[in-house]
Amino acid sequence: MYFLDVNGSSVEVPAAGQMPLLWVLRDILGLTGTKRGCGSGGCGACTVWVDGKPQKSCGLDLHAAAGCRARIVTIEGLGAAN
C-alpha cells in the first residue's frame, strides 16, 4: 500500500511499487486527463507537476513518487485551482 498527495488529497494506492505513476493516475485513481503518448518520456503527454516541477509520469514509478512524499498535481488539479 502506498500513499500519495494528488491534487491536494491524500490517497491510498494498492498497487505494486514499480507501476508507473501514469497508470496509477489513470487506471487506479481515474484521473484520465494525464495521457499516454510515446511511453518513453519523449513527448510529454503524461506530464504532471511534482512539487511544482514538471515530471513525466510514465518514467516515475509509484515507489519513487510515494517515497519522496511529493505533492502531485494533474491537469484535473490545475482546473480545480481556477
TIRO-2110 file (N, C-alpha, C; in Angstrom, 1 decimal):
// TIRO-2110
0.9, -1.2, 0.0, N, 1, A
0.0, 0.0, 0.0, CA, 1, A
0.9, 1.2, 0.0, C, 1, A
0.6, 2.2, -0.9, N, 2, A
1.3, 3.4, -1.0, CA, 2, A
0.4, 4.6, -0.7, C, 2, A
0.9, 5.7, -0.3, N, 3, A
0.1, 6.9, 0.0, CA, 3, A
0.7, 8.0, -0.9, C, 3, A
-0.2, 8.7, -1.6, N, 4, A
0.2, 9.9, -2.4, CA, 4, A
-0.6, 11.1, -2.1, C, 4, A
-0.1, 12.3, -2.3, N, 5, A
-0.8, 13.5, -2.3, CA, 5, A
-1.1, 13.9, -3.7, C, 5, A
-2.3, 13.8, -4.1, N, 6, A
-2.7, 14.1, -5.5, CA, 6, A
-3.8, 15.1, -5.5, C, 6, A
-3.5, 16.2, -6.2, N, 7, A
-4.4, 17.3, -6.3, CA, 7, A
-5.0, 17.8, -4.9, C, 7, A
-4.1, 17.8, -4.0, N, 8, A
-4.5, 18.2, -2.6, CA, 8, A
-5.1, 17.2, -1.7, C, 8, A
-5.3, 16.0, -2.2, N, 9, A
-5.9, 15.0, -1.4, CA, 9, A
-5.0, 13.8, -1.2, C, 9, A
-5.0, 13.3, 0.0, N, 10, A
-4.2, 12.1, 0.3, CA, 10, A
-5.0, 10.9, -0.1, C, 10, A
-4.3, 10.0, -0.9, N, 11, A
-4.9, 8.8, -1.4, CA, 11, A
-4.1, 7.6, -1.1, C, 11, A
-4.8, 6.5, -0.9, N, 12, A
-4.1, 5.2, -0.7, CA, 12, A
-4.1, 4.5, -2.1, C, 12, A
-3.0, 3.9, -2.4, N, 13, A
-2.9, 3.2, -3.7, CA, 13, A
-2.4, 1.8, -3.5, C, 13, A
-3.3, 0.8, -3.7, N, 14, A
-3.0, -0.6, -3.6, CA, 14, A
-2.4, -1.2, -4.9, C, 14, A
-1.1, -0.8, -5.1, N, 15, A
-0.5, -1.3, -6.4, CA, 15, A
1.0, -1.6, -6.1, C, 15, A
1.6, -2.3, -7.1, N, 16, A
3.0, -2.6, -7.0, CA, 16, A
3.8, -1.4, -7.1, C, 16, A
4.9, -1.3, -6.4, N, 17, A
5.8, -0.1, -6.4, CA, 17, A
6.4, 0.2, -7.8, C, 17, A
6.6, -0.8, -8.6, N, 18, A
7.2, -0.5, -9.9, CA, 18, A
6.2, 0.0, -11.0, C, 18, A
4.9, 0.1, -10.6, N, 19, A
3.9, 0.6, -11.6, CA, 19, A
4.2, 2.0, -11.9, C, 19, A
4.2, 2.4, -13.1, N, 20, A
4.4, 3.8, -13.5, CA, 20, A
3.3, 4.7, -12.9, C, 20, A
3.7, 5.9, -12.5, N, 21, A
2.7, 6.8, -11.9, CA, 21, A
1.6, 7.1, -12.9, C, 21, A
1.9, 7.1, -14.2, N, 22, A
0.9, 7.3, -15.2, CA, 22, A
-0.3, 6.4, -15.1, C, 22, A
0.0, 5.1, -14.9, N, 23, A
-1.0, 4.1, -14.8, CA, 23, A
-1.7, 4.2, -13.5, C, 23, A
-1.0, 4.6, -12.4, N, 24, A
-1.7, 4.8, -11.1, CA, 24, A
-2.7, 5.9, -11.3, C, 24, A
-2.3, 7.0, -11.9, N, 25, A
-3.3, 8.1, -12.0, CA, 25, A
-4.5, 7.7, -12.9, C, 25, A
-4.2, 7.1, -14.0, N, 26, A
-5.3, 6.8, -14.9, CA, 26, A
-6.2, 5.6, -14.5, C, 26, A
-5.5, 4.5, -14.2, N, 27, A
-6.2, 3.2, -14.0, CA, 27, A
-6.7, 3.0, -12.6, C, 27, A
-6.0, 3.5, -11.6, N, 28, A
-6.4, 3.3, -10.2, CA, 28, A
-7.2, 4.5, -9.7, C, 28, A
-6.7, 5.7, -10.0, N, 29, A
-7.4, 6.9, -9.4, CA, 29, A
-8.4, 7.5, -10.4, C, 29, A
-8.4, 7.0, -11.6, N, 30, A
-9.4, 7.5, -12.6, CA, 30, A
-9.2, 8.9, -13.1, C, 30, A
-8.0, 9.4, -13.0, N, 31, A
-7.6, 10.8, -13.5, CA, 31, A
-7.1, 10.6, -14.9, C, 31, A
-8.0, 10.6, -15.8, N, 32, A
-7.7, 10.3, -17.2, CA, 32, A
-7.2, 11.5, -18.0, C, 32, A
-7.1, 12.7, -17.4, N, 33, A
-6.6, 13.8, -18.1, CA, 33, A
-5.1, 13.7, -18.4, C, 33, A
-4.4, 12.9, -17.6, N, 34, A
-3.0, 12.6, -17.9, CA, 34, A
-3.0, 11.5, -19.0, C, 34, A
-2.4, 11.8, -20.1, N, 35, A
-2.4, 11.0, -21.3, CA, 35, A
-1.2, 10.2, -21.5, C, 35, A
-1.3, 9.0, -22.1, N, 36, A
-0.2, 8.2, -22.5, CA, 36, A
0.2, 8.7, -24.0, C, 36, A
1.4, 9.0, -24.2, N, 37, A
1.9, 9.3, -25.5, CA, 37, A
2.8, 8.3, -26.0, C, 37, A
4.1, 8.6, -26.0, N, 38, A
5.1, 7.7, -26.6, CA, 38, A
5.5, 6.6, -25.6, C, 38, A
5.3, 6.8, -24.3, N, 39, A
5.6, 5.7, -23.4, CA, 39, A
7.1, 5.7, -22.9, C, 39, A
7.9, 6.6, -23.5, N, 40, A
9.3, 6.7, -23.1, CA, 40, A
9.7, 8.0, -22.6, C, 40, A
8.8, 8.9, -22.3, N, 41, A
9.1, 10.2, -21.8, CA, 41, A
9.6, 11.3, -22.8, C, 41, A
9.5, 11.0, -24.0, N, 42, A
9.9, 11.9, -25.0, CA, 42, A
8.9, 13.0, -25.4, C, 42, A
7.6, 12.6, -25.4, N, 43, A
6.6, 13.6, -25.9, CA, 43, A
6.0, 14.5, -24.9, C, 43, A
6.0, 14.1, -23.7, N, 44, A
5.5, 15.0, -22.6, CA, 44, A
4.0, 14.9, -22.4, C, 44, A
3.2, 14.0, -23.1, N, 45, A
1.8, 14.0, -22.9, CA, 45, A
1.4, 13.6, -21.5, C, 45, A
2.3, 12.9, -20.8, N, 46, A
2.0, 12.4, -19.5, CA, 46, A
2.5, 13.3, -18.4, C, 46, A
2.8, 14.5, -18.7, N, 47, A
3.4, 15.4, -17.7, CA, 47, A
2.5, 15.8, -16.6, C, 47, A
2.9, 15.7, -15.4, N, 48, A
2.2, 16.2, -14.2, CA, 48, A
3.2, 17.1, -13.4, C, 48, A
2.7, 17.8, -12.5, N, 49, A
3.5, 18.6, -11.6, CA, 49, A
3.8, 17.9, -10.3, C, 49, A
5.1, 17.8, -10.0, N, 50, A
5.6, 17.1, -8.8, CA, 50, A
6.3, 18.1, -8.0, C, 50, A
5.8, 18.5, -6.9, N, 51, A
6.4, 19.6, -6.1, CA, 51, A
6.7, 20.8, -6.9, C, 51, A
5.8, 21.2, -7.7, N, 52, A
5.9, 22.4, -8.5, CA, 52, A
6.8, 22.3, -9.7, C, 52, A
7.3, 21.1, -10.1, N, 53, A
8.1, 21.0, -11.3, CA, 53, A
7.5, 20.0, -12.2, C, 53, A
7.6, 20.2, -13.5, N, 54, A
7.0, 19.2, -14.5, CA, 54, A
7.8, 17.9, -14.4, C, 54, A
7.1, 16.8, -14.4, N, 55, A
7.7, 15.5, -14.4, CA, 55, A
6.8, 14.6, -15.3, C, 55, A
7.5, 13.8, -16.1, N, 56, A
6.8, 12.8, -17.0, CA, 56, A
6.4, 11.6, -16.2, C, 56, A
5.2, 11.4, -16.0, N, 57, A
4.7, 10.3, -15.1, CA, 57, A
4.9, 8.9, -15.7, C, 57, A
5.2, 8.8, -17.0, N, 58, A
5.5, 7.4, -17.5, CA, 58, A
6.8, 6.9, -17.0, C, 58, A
7.7, 7.8, -16.6, N, 59, A
9.0, 7.5, -16.2, CA, 59, A
9.3, 7.5, -14.7, C, 59, A
8.2, 7.7, -13.9, N, 60, A
8.3, 7.8, -12.5, CA, 60, A
7.4, 6.7, -11.9, C, 60, A
8.1, 5.8, -11.1, N, 61, A
7.3, 4.7, -10.6, CA, 61, A
6.6, 5.1, -9.3, C, 61, A
5.6, 4.3, -8.9, N, 62, A
4.8, 4.6, -7.7, CA, 62, A
5.7, 4.7, -6.4, C, 62, A
6.6, 3.7, -6.3, N, 63, A
7.5, 3.7, -5.2, CA, 63, A
8.3, 5.0, -5.0, C, 63, A
8.9, 5.5, -6.1, N, 64, A
9.6, 6.7, -6.1, CA, 64, A
8.7, 7.9, -5.8, C, 64, A
7.5, 8.0, -6.4, N, 65, A
6.6, 9.1, -6.1, CA, 65, A
6.2, 9.1, -4.7, C, 65, A
5.8, 8.0, -4.1, N, 66, A
5.4, 7.9, -2.7, CA, 66, A
6.5, 8.1, -1.8, C, 66, A
7.7, 7.6, -2.1, N, 67, A
8.9, 7.7, -1.2, CA, 67, A
9.3, 9.1, -1.0, C, 67, A
9.2, 10.0, -2.0, N, 68, A
9.6, 11.4, -1.9, CA, 68, A
8.6, 12.3, -1.2, C, 68, A
7.4, 11.7, -0.9, N, 69, A
6.3, 12.4, -0.3, CA, 69, A
5.9, 13.7, -1.1, C, 69, A
6.0, 13.6, -2.4, N, 70, A
5.7, 14.7, -3.3, CA, 70, A
4.3, 15.1, -3.4, C, 70, A
4.0, 16.4, -3.7, N, 71, A
2.7, 16.8, -4.0, CA, 71, A
2.5, 16.7, -5.5, C, 71, A
1.6, 15.9, -5.9, N, 72, A
1.4, 15.7, -7.4, CA, 72, A
0.1, 16.4, -7.8, C, 72, A
0.3, 17.2, -8.9, N, 73, A
-0.9, 17.9, -9.5, CA, 73, A
-1.1, 17.5, -10.9, C, 73, A
-2.3, 17.0, -11.2, N, 74, A
-2.6, 16.6, -12.6, CA, 74, A
-3.3, 17.7, -13.3, C, 74, A
-3.7, 17.5, -14.5, N, 75, A
-4.5, 18.5, -15.3, CA, 75, A
-5.8, 18.8, -14.6, C, 75, A
-6.4, 17.7, -13.9, N, 76, A
-7.6, 17.9, -13.2, CA, 76, A
-7.4, 18.9, -12.0, C, 76, A
-6.3, 18.7, -11.4, N, 77, A
-6.0, 19.6, -10.2, CA, 77, A
-5.7, 21.0, -10.6, C, 77, A
-5.1, 21.2, -11.8, N, 78, A
-4.9, 22.6, -12.3, CA, 78, A
-6.3, 23.3, -12.6, C, 78, A
-7.2, 22.5, -13.2, N, 79, A
-8.5, 23.0, -13.5, CA, 79, A
-9.3, 23.4, -12.2, C, 79, A
-9.1, 22.7, -11.2, N, 80, A
-9.8, 23.0, -9.9, CA, 80, A
-9.2, 24.2, -9.2, C, 80, A
-8.0, 24.6, -9.5, N, 81, A
-7.3, 25.7, -8.9, CA, 81, A
-7.9, 27.0, -9.4, C, 81, A
-8.5, 27.0, -10.6, N, 82, A
-9.0, 28.3, -11.2, CA, 82, A
-10.4, 28.7, -10.7, C, 82, A
END
